[in-house]
Each structure stands twice: as C-alpha cells, then as structure tokens.
C-alpha cells in the first residue's frame, strides 16, 4: 500500500526541475511508530522555497545506535553524534534534528559551535540535555552552517510535532534526490507486533563504507543500546555498504537507529537473542530497501544493476571485485548505452587485483552466458544479449573460479545526466 500524497515527485528536491528517476518507487504509507513524533520546516538554506529542516522527538528512554562515515574529513554533526553516543552509551536519546542545504563539513571550530547551538536550542525547547540530541546535515561541503536560521524556526517546527509526518520528513532531507525514500515493516517479538520505519536520502557521492547518505530508522521495540548498535553495525555491511553510484564517499554519512520501547514486546538485551529472529530479518529488509532506493535514484541513472561475484577466495575479495565492476566508468557507460560489451566486465575483474582463475572465469547477464571457462560461451548470442541490455533492471553474475566465497552489490549506469547534475551543483 502506498501513500497517494507521497508519490515520486521532484518538487521538494534540492535542485528544482530534476527529472524523476525512471527507477523511482512510491513512498509507502509509513504509519506511526509509538514514541516518535516528527515535523518539518523551512530555514531558508536553499534559494528556492522548500522544507529543509526535520525535527524528530523521541520518547523518554529511547535507545540509539549509529554508524557513520569513515571519511578522513568528517563533519561537525558526525563528530557531535559520535561524542554524544560515547557519552550516553546510546541511552535515553530524546531528539534528532536534520538540515539539508549545508553539510557543515570542513568548517573547523565555527562549524562545531554552530552544531552545538542547534543542539542547545532543540534541547531547550524539548526540555532535555544537549547530549540527548542527535543531528545530521547534508549539502555543500565547506560552507558554515547558518545556525540562527534553524534555531529561529525551532519553536515553530516543534509546535507541529506529530506521529505521521514521515513522508514530509523524507522530502525535507532530500538534496539531488528525485524521489522521497522510505521503508516500513512489522515483526514479531514473543508474539507481540513491533513496527520499523525509516527514511533516507542520497543520490550521488554514493560508495561503500558507508554509502553516502543519511538514514534514520525507528522502531517501537525495546532493545538495549548495545544490542541495537550490534544490529546496526552488522546489517550495514550487506545493505548501505553494498551499494555504489559513483565511488565517492561523503563527509556526512550517517545511519541512526532508534528504539523507543513503546510496544508491548519485552525488552531484549542481546543482538543474538532468538526472540529477535524475525525482527533481525525485517530490520535488514528495511535497511536494504532504503539502500537500494539510493542506487535507483543515482544521479542521472536509467538502470538499476545487481552484480554478484562468486567463486572468490574470500568474502573481502569477492566484495572488492564486485565493487570494481560496479564503479568502472567503462562498465557503467556500457550499461547506459545498452551495449552488450561483456569484455568490460572481464577487464574490471582483472584490474581488481584479486585472485582469479582466468581459465575458469565465467560471466552471465541474467540467464544469458557471455563467457564460460575463460572464453566466449559456445551459445553466446549478441542479439539476445543486446535485447537483455534494454531492460531497466539488470543482473550480472561473475564466477572467478578460485574459491567458494561470494558477494553482491548494487549499482546504476553512468549517463550524461550525472555530469550535468554535478557540473552545476552549486549554481
């Protein structure tokens, strides 16, 4: 079921007039997560009129976990979240504030001070401590956050807090995104229903470790912070760290996972607790759905591509080969041109500098074999392969013939649209 008011729509995108991705998916009806209230507003961080601030209020006692960029520059909000999670242990986090339009990255002490003033304003309005406030920013790197524009609007935004503003939240955090991104699921813990809902943004500067994006996921389950952190870290690997658009990582990547504990399900203290089996599966599903939507909305993308590498020496080796394929400009432009040039896949496999057996290397597109056992497949059909390449969604499978490990990643094609979007990003 989808929310008719939340259909794919570029009206709230960071750059007006961006054409909605052909791979767009509708925003689902998000419903409510007990213990979560949301509201959005406009601080004027963009030249055009749009909401650019999200405020999320969380119930007393909410647990929080976070996974952040490993980028060497980082950003003021990422630094803030890391410090506060370390100080609080993820216990009793009460709010999240997010702005689009300014990354507040590479801004030194002034940027850190601006972040602190925003946290102080939110804490003062909601009656909690600064350390209980999480924050995130997205936008242009190197620009100092004009925090007064945000703090001046906090009272107004806080006055609109309510439980069902998920679709507005998804739109408020967009930059070059062409559609709002959200996912929702229900799980059972000892027979009690718990809900999971999340929103994300990201379209370019997307690569593993983590994928360049912001994502905020909440559940009404009662899960201890340490267990929640273990789950967030574990499932990031096969979701947000398994997508790539352009190979570039951001200074601001942030995944925050909140557990309000407001369902009837019992509190769980261990990530591996058997009672969490269904919850673990549904949480991974929500994170993967959000991660794949980032790739579907890759800047200028027209194709959604799944790449699986098997027969590798180790999981790390399989992931490196898959990533090399996914980020090769020659491979990605072949996808864009619907060119059945499978030799570019072979090229990318070889330049990953990982163990492979050339005499056993095989490449398949969907069910069509391009190469088998180190040479062109006996039943290879250029016509059939060319017809397959016209599909909107593609699957590429590679076996490198040296082991039993495998890995899957998702990517998109590389078109003129990517150059156009990034060539005038600040104009």
Buried (B, 14 or more C-beta within 10 A) or exposed (E): EEBEEBBBBBEBBBBEEBEBBEBBBBBBBBBBBBBBBBBBBBBBBBEEEBBBBBBBBBBEBBBBBBBBBEBEBBBBBBBBBBEBBEEBEBBBBBBBBBBBBBBBBBBEEEBBBBBBBBBBBBBEBBEBBBBBBBBBBBBBBEBBBBBEBBBEBBEEBBEBBEBBBBBBBBBBBBBBBBBBBBBBBEBBBEEBEBBBBBBBBBBBBBBBBBBBBBBBBBBBBBBBBBBBBBBBBBBBBBBBBBBBBBBBBBBBBBBBBBBBBBBEBEEBEEBEBEBBEBBBEBBBBBBBBBBBBBBBBBBBBBBBBBBBBBBBBBEEBBBBBBBBBBBBEEBBBBBBEBEBBBBBBBBBBBEBEBBBBEEBBBBBBBEBBBBBBBEEBEEBBEEBBEEBBEEEEBBBBBBBBBBEBBBBBBBBBBBEBBEEBBEEBEE
